[in-house]
Amino acid sequence: MQIATLRWYQGNDNGFTVATANGGHPIAVCFDGVNLWVGNFNGNSLTKIIDSTATPVATVPLTRPRGCAFDGINLWVTSFTGNTVSKIRVTGTSIQATFPTGSGPVAAVFDGANIWITNYNDGTVTKLRASTGANLGTFPVGLRPQEAAFDGSSLWVANTMSNTVSKIRVSDGASLGTFDVGLSPYGVAFDGSSIWVANFDGGTVSHLRASDGADLGTVTVGGEPFGIAFDGQAIWVTNTQDNNVVKLRPGDGAILGTFTAGNAPQGVAFDGTTIWVANSQSNNIQRF
């Protein structure tokens, strides 16, 4: 629940491979307070791993899992080609229900009451009530939305083909602004006051003030930054081209370190102590 509600704690930076994801191309990574969940996009599966021992304990068949979010009780996982999101009981592995989304769902984000899904092909986001899965509306954003982040009152969505991020009020889906970032934004993270955006084709990370979207600077991090996460003290960015993870200081974006990862690291998540990275072409996960 602490992770789901964005209460972050300090992490560390010791990198080593600890488990092999079941199936091909692991990309989605989520933590439920006890277990780590890894979505294997080409393997059409979801792997459940005991976080404390890094032990895989179960595999859930799921078509093209792309993004995931924990709501305090259940895990929500998008199926990119299935145009659905599945609700999974984390105490086991059973799929409780599957709900339709827009076309090409990517990210799943929990806002404390609702699940938000970005629809890559539609240029929209879908709002579902977490308790029932009821569809509460679909709202326009930019072209090819990818990842998203919740800042406590608004949803921030990276629009890959628009080179922008959209700010959406979660209470009613109203647009609060569209802000320019770098080329092909993918990952988005919130650090308590700022929004950080990984620009895949730009090799940069954009830093925006969450209150008004003001541009606070751009940091060059290397080739093809994809995923981004905040651990309470630092921003972590995966670089798929350079096969590394870059650690940034939140205040000014200064680079605090660059760490070797596996091949094409993409998804990234924080478990309260450790940063976990999915190395999509090595077919494993790694912690730092």
DADA-V601059 format. One record per backbone hydrogen bond with DSSP energy under -1.0 kcal/mol. NH is the residue of the N-H (numbers start at 1). CO is the residue of the C=O. If there is no record, write none. Layout:
# DADA-V601059
<<NH	CO> <NH	CO>>
This chain:
# DADA-V601059
<<5	1> <6	3> <7	2> <16	287> <18	285> <27	39> <28	39> <30	37> <32	35> <36	49> <37	30> <38	47> <39	28> <40	45> <41	25> <42	24> <43	24> <45	40> <46	60> <47	38> <48	58> <49	36> <50	55> <51	34> <54	50> <55	50> <57	48> <58	48> <60	46> <62	44> <66	78> <69	76> <71	74> <75	88> <76	69> <77	86> <78	67> <79	84> <80	64> <83	79> <84	79> <85	99> <86	77> <87	97> <88	75> <89	94> <90	73> <92	89> <96	87> <97	87> <99	85> <101	83> <106	118> <109	116> <111	114> <115	128> <116	109> <117	126> <118	107> <119	124> <120	104> <121	103> <123	119> <124	119> <125	139> <126	117> <127	137> <128	115> <129	134> <130	113> <133	129> <136	127> <139	125> <141	123> <146	158> <147	186> <149	156> <151	154> <155	168> <156	149> <157	166> <158	147> <159	164> <160	144> <161	143> <163	159> <164	159> <165	179> <166	157> <167	177> <168	155> <169	174> <170	153> <173	169> <176	167> <179	165> <181	163> <186	198> <187	226> <189	196> <191	194> <195	208> <196	189> <197	206> <198	187> <199	204> <200	184> <201	183> <202	183> <203	199> <204	199> <205	219> <206	197> <207	217> <208	195> <209	214> <210	193> <213	209> <216	207> <219	205> <221	203> <222	203> <226	238> <229	236> <231	234> <235	248> <236	229> <237	246> <238	227> <239	244> <240	224> <241	223> <243	239> <244	239> <245	259> <246	237> <247	257> <248	235> <249	254> <253	249> <256	247> <257	247> <259	245> <261	243> <266	278> <269	276> <271	274> <276	269> <277	286> <278	267> <279	284> <280	264> <280	278> <281	263> <283	279> <284	279> <285	19> <286	277> <287	16> <288	275>>
